[in-house]
Amino acid sequence: MKPAVYIYKKTADNGQELKYSLRSLDNLTNWNGEVFIAGDTEGWFSDNVQVIDGFTNLDHEYSDTQSKLTAITNDDRVPDEFIFLNDDFYIAELTEIEPLHGGKLEGKPGKNAWQQSKHDTAAYLQAQGINQPLDYAIHVPMPLNKHKLAGILDILERRPQLMMRSLYGNLYDIGGELHQDQKTSSGKLKTGRLLSTKRFSPELIKLFPNKSIFEKETT
């Protein structure tokens, strides 16, 4: 059993996606009931949220994420093994979180920053002798080891444009099953056991109507 560990940056709607992501954790069958959040706090957080400090909020997305991941690796309360989530991940059905990937890692250089990062990460991994790297940068929770993560962060210090999840999954050869990414770009949720949103969807209210212990009773 493992804790759920998030990175979070405050949103204009006061963390509505995060609130419903936390509600969805009851569907995790290998979760130990603990939550750590490296990032900003919200007024609706209860005392059950364990906040991780020691990071610097940065404007650049990659640098901001890496600062918070470093804070996670430096926090003695976080055990070696944990489940890593973003605030827009939801577990819609009873699920044990294991490694998942999106198939072959490849990107289109010059198309946009995301595609360039995928391309650069694939090229880096191929240079390390991994001829057919897999894409772990999909919108699902991911099991991580704190000490292994620290090793990946050392690489990202030198190559911040590379993708942490795909570096981790390939360099540590975690394997896993092929998974169809279920992130939606509209307000309508996709179907499946692991969902993700680009913005808050009112459909989440029906899907996860019960408050979690991570919300104050008055919210």
ChimeraX commands (.cxc) that place a marker at each C-alpha (Angstrom):
marker #1 position 0.00,0.00,0.00 radius 0.5
marker #1 position 1.34,3.41,-0.98 radius 0.5
marker #1 position 0.49,7.08,-0.39 radius 0.5
marker #1 position -0.79,9.37,-3.12 radius 0.5
marker #1 position 1.62,12.21,-3.87 radius 0.5
marker #1 position 0.61,15.23,-5.95 radius 0.5
marker #1 position 2.30,18.28,-7.35 radius 0.5
marker #1 position -0.04,21.25,-7.47 radius 0.5
marker #1 position -0.05,24.86,-8.65 radius 0.5
marker #1 position -2.97,27.05,-7.56 radius 0.5
marker #1 position -5.73,27.50,-10.13 radius 0.5
marker #1 position -8.28,30.25,-10.71 radius 0.5
marker #1 position -11.12,27.99,-9.53 radius 0.5
marker #1 position -9.38,27.16,-6.25 radius 0.5
marker #1 position -8.40,23.63,-7.15 radius 0.5
marker #1 position -11.69,22.10,-8.24 radius 0.5
marker #1 position -9.96,19.44,-10.33 radius 0.5
marker #1 position -7.72,18.55,-7.40 radius 0.5
marker #1 position -10.71,18.31,-5.06 radius 0.5
marker #1 position -12.41,15.72,-7.24 radius 0.5
marker #1 position -9.17,13.88,-7.92 radius 0.5
marker #1 position -8.83,13.44,-4.16 radius 0.5
marker #1 position -12.40,12.16,-3.98 radius 0.5
marker #1 position -11.58,9.57,-6.61 radius 0.5
marker #1 position -8.72,8.06,-4.58 radius 0.5
marker #1 position -11.13,5.72,-2.81 radius 0.5
marker #1 position -11.08,3.68,-6.03 radius 0.5
marker #1 position -7.36,2.96,-5.65 radius 0.5
marker #1 position -6.93,-0.54,-4.26 radius 0.5
marker #1 position -3.21,-0.13,-3.46 radius 0.5
marker #1 position -3.50,3.26,-1.74 radius 0.5
marker #1 position -2.73,3.49,1.98 radius 0.5
marker #1 position -5.08,6.43,2.66 radius 0.5
marker #1 position -2.39,9.12,2.91 radius 0.5
marker #1 position -2.06,12.19,0.69 radius 0.5
marker #1 position 0.96,14.46,0.23 radius 0.5
marker #1 position 0.79,17.62,-1.88 radius 0.5
marker #1 position 3.90,19.44,-3.01 radius 0.5
marker #1 position 2.73,22.84,-4.06 radius 0.5
marker #1 position 0.23,25.53,-3.21 radius 0.5
marker #1 position -2.51,25.11,-0.64 radius 0.5
marker #1 position -6.24,25.76,-0.83 radius 0.5
marker #1 position -8.60,27.03,1.87 radius 0.5
marker #1 position -10.66,23.85,1.68 radius 0.5
marker #1 position -7.74,21.56,2.59 radius 0.5
marker #1 position -8.34,19.65,5.81 radius 0.5
marker #1 position -5.61,18.68,8.24 radius 0.5
marker #1 position -5.48,15.28,6.55 radius 0.5
marker #1 position -3.57,16.82,3.63 radius 0.5
marker #1 position 0.17,16.58,4.31 radius 0.5
marker #1 position 1.71,19.59,2.60 radius 0.5
marker #1 position 5.28,19.39,1.29 radius 0.5
marker #1 position 7.27,22.62,1.47 radius 0.5
marker #1 position 10.79,23.34,0.33 radius 0.5
marker #1 position 10.05,24.16,-3.29 radius 0.5
marker #1 position 10.14,27.36,-5.32 radius 0.5
marker #1 position 7.18,28.40,-7.47 radius 0.5
marker #1 position 8.56,29.10,-10.90 radius 0.5
marker #1 position 6.90,30.46,-14.03 radius 0.5
marker #1 position 8.51,27.93,-16.35 radius 0.5
marker #1 position 6.43,24.74,-16.25 radius 0.5
marker #1 position 9.34,22.29,-16.44 radius 0.5
marker #1 position 11.39,24.07,-13.79 radius 0.5
marker #1 position 8.39,24.44,-11.49 radius 0.5
marker #1 position 7.58,20.74,-11.74 radius 0.5
marker #1 position 11.19,19.73,-11.10 radius 0.5
marker #1 position 11.39,21.98,-8.03 radius 0.5
marker #1 position 8.34,20.27,-6.53 radius 0.5
marker #1 position 9.56,16.79,-7.42 radius 0.5
marker #1 position 12.85,17.58,-5.69 radius 0.5
marker #1 position 10.91,18.66,-2.58 radius 0.5
marker #1 position 9.14,15.28,-2.63 radius 0.5
marker #1 position 12.42,13.36,-2.75 radius 0.5
marker #1 position 13.78,15.46,0.15 radius 0.5
marker #1 position 10.77,14.98,2.44 radius 0.5
marker #1 position 11.39,12.28,5.05 radius 0.5
marker #1 position 7.65,11.70,5.53 radius 0.5
marker #1 position 7.27,10.38,1.98 radius 0.5
marker #1 position 8.14,6.66,1.85 radius 0.5
marker #1 position 10.37,5.15,-0.82 radius 0.5
marker #1 position 7.40,3.88,-2.86 radius 0.5
marker #1 position 4.46,6.13,-3.73 radius 0.5
marker #1 position 1.79,6.82,-6.34 radius 0.5
marker #1 position 2.42,10.03,-8.29 radius 0.5
marker #1 position -0.54,12.06,-9.58 radius 0.5
marker #1 position -1.35,15.36,-11.19 radius 0.5
marker #1 position -4.35,17.34,-9.96 radius 0.5
marker #1 position -6.39,16.48,-13.08 radius 0.5
marker #1 position -6.22,12.67,-12.75 radius 0.5
marker #1 position -9.29,10.68,-11.65 radius 0.5
marker #1 position -9.75,7.02,-10.80 radius 0.5
marker #1 position -13.25,6.16,-11.99 radius 0.5
marker #1 position -13.26,2.43,-11.16 radius 0.5
marker #1 position -11.59,0.16,-8.63 radius 0.5
marker #1 position -8.00,-0.01,-9.83 radius 0.5
marker #1 position -4.57,-1.08,-8.66 radius 0.5
marker #1 position -2.06,1.40,-10.02 radius 0.5
marker #1 position 0.72,-0.30,-11.94 radius 0.5
marker #1 position 3.00,0.98,-14.72 radius 0.5
marker #1 position 1.18,2.01,-17.90 radius 0.5
marker #1 position 2.53,3.42,-21.15 radius 0.5
marker #1 position 1.17,4.84,-24.40 radius 0.5
marker #1 position 3.26,2.76,-26.80 radius 0.5
marker #1 position 6.25,3.91,-28.81 radius 0.5
marker #1 position 7.76,7.23,-27.75 radius 0.5
marker #1 position 8.09,9.56,-30.69 radius 0.5
marker #1 position 7.56,13.25,-31.28 radius 0.5
marker #1 position 7.40,15.74,-34.09 radius 0.5
marker #1 position 10.27,18.23,-33.74 radius 0.5
marker #1 position 9.29,21.84,-34.19 radius 0.5
marker #1 position 5.52,21.27,-34.04 radius 0.5
marker #1 position 5.11,22.48,-30.44 radius 0.5
marker #1 position 6.96,22.30,-27.11 radius 0.5
marker #1 position 5.26,19.02,-26.09 radius 0.5
marker #1 position 6.12,17.26,-29.33 radius 0.5
marker #1 position 9.65,18.64,-29.28 radius 0.5
marker #1 position 10.12,17.36,-25.73 radius 0.5
marker #1 position 8.90,13.90,-26.75 radius 0.5
marker #1 position 11.31,13.90,-29.68 radius 0.5
marker #1 position 14.24,15.04,-27.53 radius 0.5
marker #1 position 13.46,12.47,-24.84 radius 0.5
marker #1 position 13.30,9.65,-27.39 radius 0.5
marker #1 position 16.62,10.76,-28.90 radius 0.5
marker #1 position 18.24,10.90,-25.45 radius 0.5
marker #1 position 17.02,7.41,-24.55 radius 0.5
marker #1 position 18.15,5.99,-27.88 radius 0.5
marker #1 position 21.59,7.46,-27.21 radius 0.5
marker #1 position 21.58,5.47,-23.96 radius 0.5
marker #1 position 21.05,2.26,-25.93 radius 0.5
marker #1 position 17.25,2.01,-25.60 radius 0.5
marker #1 position 16.33,1.52,-29.23 radius 0.5
marker #1 position 12.54,1.53,-28.85 radius 0.5
marker #1 position 11.65,3.70,-25.87 radius 0.5
marker #1 position 8.09,3.73,-24.56 radius 0.5
marker #1 position 5.91,6.76,-23.89 radius 0.5
marker #1 position 5.11,7.04,-20.17 radius 0.5
marker #1 position 3.99,10.69,-20.43 radius 0.5
marker #1 position 0.32,9.80,-20.41 radius 0.5
marker #1 position -2.32,11.17,-18.07 radius 0.5
marker #1 position -2.51,8.40,-15.46 radius 0.5
marker #1 position -1.17,7.88,-11.93 radius 0.5
marker #1 position 2.31,6.36,-11.90 radius 0.5
marker #1 position 4.11,4.33,-9.22 radius 0.5
marker #1 position 7.50,5.88,-8.39 radius 0.5
marker #1 position 10.45,5.16,-6.15 radius 0.5
marker #1 position 11.80,8.22,-4.38 radius 0.5
marker #1 position 15.48,7.33,-4.79 radius 0.5
marker #1 position 15.13,6.42,-8.45 radius 0.5
marker #1 position 13.24,9.66,-9.02 radius 0.5
marker #1 position 16.18,11.58,-7.53 radius 0.5
marker #1 position 18.41,10.02,-10.19 radius 0.5
marker #1 position 16.08,11.21,-12.95 radius 0.5
marker #1 position 16.05,14.71,-11.46 radius 0.5
marker #1 position 19.83,14.77,-11.75 radius 0.5
marker #1 position 19.43,14.25,-15.51 radius 0.5
marker #1 position 16.77,16.95,-15.69 radius 0.5
marker #1 position 19.13,19.41,-14.03 radius 0.5
marker #1 position 21.22,19.19,-17.20 radius 0.5
marker #1 position 18.41,18.52,-19.69 radius 0.5
marker #1 position 15.27,20.22,-18.29 radius 0.5
marker #1 position 13.32,19.85,-21.55 radius 0.5
marker #1 position 13.21,16.05,-21.27 radius 0.5
marker #1 position 10.17,14.18,-19.95 radius 0.5
marker #1 position 10.52,12.88,-16.41 radius 0.5
marker #1 position 8.00,10.06,-16.71 radius 0.5
marker #1 position 9.43,8.65,-19.93 radius 0.5
marker #1 position 12.99,8.91,-18.62 radius 0.5
marker #1 position 11.99,7.08,-15.45 radius 0.5
marker #1 position 9.98,4.35,-17.16 radius 0.5
marker #1 position 12.62,3.54,-19.76 radius 0.5
marker #1 position 15.85,3.97,-17.81 radius 0.5
marker #1 position 14.51,1.82,-14.97 radius 0.5
marker #1 position 12.80,-0.58,-17.39 radius 0.5
marker #1 position 9.52,-0.64,-15.47 radius 0.5
marker #1 position 7.57,-2.21,-18.34 radius 0.5
marker #1 position 3.81,-2.07,-17.92 radius 0.5
marker #1 position 0.73,-2.41,-20.07 radius 0.5
marker #1 position -0.29,-0.38,-23.10 radius 0.5
marker #1 position -2.97,2.15,-22.15 radius 0.5
marker #1 position -5.16,4.48,-24.19 radius 0.5
marker #1 position -4.87,8.00,-22.76 radius 0.5
marker #1 position -8.31,9.20,-21.65 radius 0.5
marker #1 position -7.66,12.94,-21.24 radius 0.5
marker #1 position -10.46,15.11,-22.57 radius 0.5
marker #1 position -10.01,18.59,-24.04 radius 0.5
marker #1 position -13.71,19.42,-23.60 radius 0.5
marker #1 position -16.10,19.41,-20.67 radius 0.5
marker #1 position -17.30,15.90,-21.52 radius 0.5
marker #1 position -15.45,13.11,-19.77 radius 0.5
marker #1 position -14.22,10.12,-21.71 radius 0.5
marker #1 position -14.97,6.60,-20.52 radius 0.5
marker #1 position -12.59,4.29,-18.72 radius 0.5
marker #1 position -11.10,3.58,-15.33 radius 0.5
marker #1 position -8.46,6.34,-15.47 radius 0.5
marker #1 position -9.63,9.75,-16.66 radius 0.5
marker #1 position -8.12,13.21,-17.02 radius 0.5
marker #1 position -9.37,16.71,-17.82 radius 0.5
marker #1 position -7.97,19.86,-19.37 radius 0.5
marker #1 position -10.32,21.96,-17.25 radius 0.5
marker #1 position -12.92,21.25,-14.56 radius 0.5
marker #1 position -15.90,19.28,-15.86 radius 0.5
marker #1 position -19.29,19.46,-14.10 radius 0.5
marker #1 position -19.60,15.74,-14.85 radius 0.5
marker #1 position -17.10,15.16,-12.04 radius 0.5
marker #1 position -19.73,16.28,-9.52 radius 0.5
marker #1 position -21.98,13.37,-10.46 radius 0.5
marker #1 position -19.11,10.92,-10.73 radius 0.5
marker #1 position -17.64,11.75,-7.30 radius 0.5
marker #1 position -20.44,13.29,-5.17 radius 0.5
marker #1 position -19.05,12.38,-1.74 radius 0.5
marker #1 position -16.60,14.64,0.07 radius 0.5
marker #1 position -13.23,13.20,0.96 radius 0.5
marker #1 position -11.49,13.47,4.31 radius 0.5
marker #1 position -9.14,15.92,2.63 radius 0.5
marker #1 position -11.84,18.62,2.50 radius 0.5
marker #1 position -12.88,20.72,5.46 radius 0.5
marker #1 position -16.38,19.86,6.63 radius 0.5
marker #1 position -17.61,23.40,5.97 radius 0.5
marker #1 position -16.60,23.47,2.28 radius 0.5
marker link #1:1,2 radius 0.2
marker link #1:2,3 radius 0.2
marker link #1:3,4 radius 0.2
marker link #1:4,5 radius 0.2
marker link #1:5,6 radius 0.2
marker link #1:6,7 radius 0.2
marker link #1:7,8 radius 0.2
marker link #1:8,9 radius 0.2
marker link #1:9,10 radius 0.2
marker link #1:10,11 radius 0.2
marker link #1:11,12 radius 0.2
marker link #1:12,13 radius 0.2
marker link #1:13,14 radius 0.2
marker link #1:14,15 radius 0.2
marker link #1:15,16 radius 0.2
marker link #1:16,17 radius 0.2
marker link #1:17,18 radius 0.2
marker link #1:18,19 radius 0.2
marker link #1:19,20 radius 0.2
marker link #1:20,21 radius 0.2
marker link #1:21,22 radius 0.2
marker link #1:22,23 radius 0.2
marker link #1:23,24 radius 0.2
marker link #1:24,25 radius 0.2
marker link #1:25,26 radius 0.2
marker link #1:26,27 radius 0.2
marker link #1:27,28 radius 0.2
marker link #1:28,29 radius 0.2
marker link #1:29,30 radius 0.2
marker link #1:30,31 radius 0.2
marker link #1:31,32 radius 0.2
marker link #1:32,33 radius 0.2
marker link #1:33,34 radius 0.2
marker link #1:34,35 radius 0.2
marker link #1:35,36 radius 0.2
marker link #1:36,37 radius 0.2
marker link #1:37,38 radius 0.2
marker link #1:38,39 radius 0.2
marker link #1:39,40 radius 0.2
marker link #1:40,41 radius 0.2
marker link #1:41,42 radius 0.2
marker link #1:42,43 radius 0.2
marker link #1:43,44 radius 0.2
marker link #1:44,45 radius 0.2
marker link #1:45,46 radius 0.2
marker link #1:46,47 radius 0.2
marker link #1:47,48 radius 0.2
marker link #1:48,49 radius 0.2
marker link #1:49,50 radius 0.2
marker link #1:50,51 radius 0.2
marker link #1:51,52 radius 0.2
marker link #1:52,53 radius 0.2
marker link #1:53,54 radius 0.2
marker link #1:54,55 radius 0.2
marker link #1:55,56 radius 0.2
marker link #1:56,57 radius 0.2
marker link #1:57,58 radius 0.2
marker link #1:58,59 radius 0.2
marker link #1:59,60 radius 0.2
marker link #1:60,61 radius 0.2
marker link #1:61,62 radius 0.2
marker link #1:62,63 radius 0.2
marker link #1:63,64 radius 0.2
marker link #1:64,65 radius 0.2
marker link #1:65,66 radius 0.2
marker link #1:66,67 radius 0.2
marker link #1:67,68 radius 0.2
marker link #1:68,69 radius 0.2
marker link #1:69,70 radius 0.2
marker link #1:70,71 radius 0.2
marker link #1:71,72 radius 0.2
marker link #1:72,73 radius 0.2
marker link #1:73,74 radius 0.2
marker link #1:74,75 radius 0.2
marker link #1:75,76 radius 0.2
marker link #1:76,77 radius 0.2
marker link #1:77,78 radius 0.2
marker link #1:78,79 radius 0.2
marker link #1:79,80 radius 0.2
marker link #1:80,81 radius 0.2
marker link #1:81,82 radius 0.2
marker link #1:82,83 radius 0.2
marker link #1:83,84 radius 0.2
marker link #1:84,85 radius 0.2
marker link #1:85,86 radius 0.2
marker link #1:86,87 radius 0.2
marker link #1:87,88 radius 0.2
marker link #1:88,89 radius 0.2
marker link #1:89,90 radius 0.2
marker link #1:90,91 radius 0.2
marker link #1:91,92 radius 0.2
marker link #1:92,93 radius 0.2
marker link #1:93,94 radius 0.2
marker link #1:94,95 radius 0.2
marker link #1:95,96 radius 0.2
marker link #1:96,97 radius 0.2
marker link #1:97,98 radius 0.2
marker link #1:98,99 radius 0.2
marker link #1:99,100 radius 0.2
marker link #1:100,101 radius 0.2
marker link #1:101,102 radius 0.2
marker link #1:102,103 radius 0.2
marker link #1:103,104 radius 0.2
marker link #1:104,105 radius 0.2
marker link #1:105,106 radius 0.2
marker link #1:106,107 radius 0.2
marker link #1:107,108 radius 0.2
marker link #1:108,109 radius 0.2
marker link #1:109,110 radius 0.2
marker link #1:110,111 radius 0.2
marker link #1:111,112 radius 0.2
marker link #1:112,113 radius 0.2
marker link #1:113,114 radius 0.2
marker link #1:114,115 radius 0.2
marker link #1:115,116 radius 0.2
marker link #1:116,117 radius 0.2
marker link #1:117,118 radius 0.2
marker link #1:118,119 radius 0.2
marker link #1:119,120 radius 0.2
marker link #1:120,121 radius 0.2
marker link #1:121,122 radius 0.2
marker link #1:122,123 radius 0.2
marker link #1:123,124 radius 0.2
marker link #1:124,125 radius 0.2
marker link #1:125,126 radius 0.2
marker link #1:126,127 radius 0.2
marker link #1:127,128 radius 0.2
marker link #1:128,129 radius 0.2
marker link #1:129,130 radius 0.2
marker link #1:130,131 radius 0.2
marker link #1:131,132 radius 0.2
marker link #1:132,133 radius 0.2
marker link #1:133,134 radius 0.2
marker link #1:134,135 radius 0.2
marker link #1:135,136 radius 0.2
marker link #1:136,137 radius 0.2
marker link #1:137,138 radius 0.2
marker link #1:138,139 radius 0.2
marker link #1:139,140 radius 0.2
marker link #1:140,141 radius 0.2
marker link #1:141,142 radius 0.2
marker link #1:142,143 radius 0.2
marker link #1:143,144 radius 0.2
marker link #1:144,145 radius 0.2
marker link #1:145,146 radius 0.2
marker link #1:146,147 radius 0.2
marker link #1:147,148 radius 0.2
marker link #1:148,149 radius 0.2
marker link #1:149,150 radius 0.2
marker link #1:150,151 radius 0.2
marker link #1:151,152 radius 0.2
marker link #1:152,153 radius 0.2
marker link #1:153,154 radius 0.2
marker link #1:154,155 radius 0.2
marker link #1:155,156 radius 0.2
marker link #1:156,157 radius 0.2
marker link #1:157,158 radius 0.2
marker link #1:158,159 radius 0.2
marker link #1:159,160 radius 0.2
marker link #1:160,161 radius 0.2
marker link #1:161,162 radius 0.2
marker link #1:162,163 radius 0.2
marker link #1:163,164 radius 0.2
marker link #1:164,165 radius 0.2
marker link #1:165,166 radius 0.2
marker link #1:166,167 radius 0.2
marker link #1:167,168 radius 0.2
marker link #1:168,169 radius 0.2
marker link #1:169,170 radius 0.2
marker link #1:170,171 radius 0.2
marker link #1:171,172 radius 0.2
marker link #1:172,173 radius 0.2
marker link #1:173,174 radius 0.2
marker link #1:174,175 radius 0.2
marker link #1:175,176 radius 0.2
marker link #1:176,177 radius 0.2
marker link #1:177,178 radius 0.2
marker link #1:178,179 radius 0.2
marker link #1:179,180 radius 0.2
marker link #1:180,181 radius 0.2
marker link #1:181,182 radius 0.2
marker link #1:182,183 radius 0.2
marker link #1:183,184 radius 0.2
marker link #1:184,185 radius 0.2
marker link #1:185,186 radius 0.2
marker link #1:186,187 radius 0.2
marker link #1:187,188 radius 0.2
marker link #1:188,189 radius 0.2
marker link #1:189,190 radius 0.2
marker link #1:190,191 radius 0.2
marker link #1:191,192 radius 0.2
marker link #1:192,193 radius 0.2
marker link #1:193,194 radius 0.2
marker link #1:194,195 radius 0.2
marker link #1:195,196 radius 0.2
marker link #1:196,197 radius 0.2
marker link #1:197,198 radius 0.2
marker link #1:198,199 radius 0.2
marker link #1:199,200 radius 0.2
marker link #1:200,201 radius 0.2
marker link #1:201,202 radius 0.2
marker link #1:202,203 radius 0.2
marker link #1:203,204 radius 0.2
marker link #1:204,205 radius 0.2
marker link #1:205,206 radius 0.2
marker link #1:206,207 radius 0.2
marker link #1:207,208 radius 0.2
marker link #1:208,209 radius 0.2
marker link #1:209,210 radius 0.2
marker link #1:210,211 radius 0.2
marker link #1:211,212 radius 0.2
marker link #1:212,213 radius 0.2
marker link #1:213,214 radius 0.2
marker link #1:214,215 radius 0.2
marker link #1:215,216 radius 0.2
marker link #1:216,217 radius 0.2
marker link #1:217,218 radius 0.2
marker link #1:218,219 radius 0.2
view
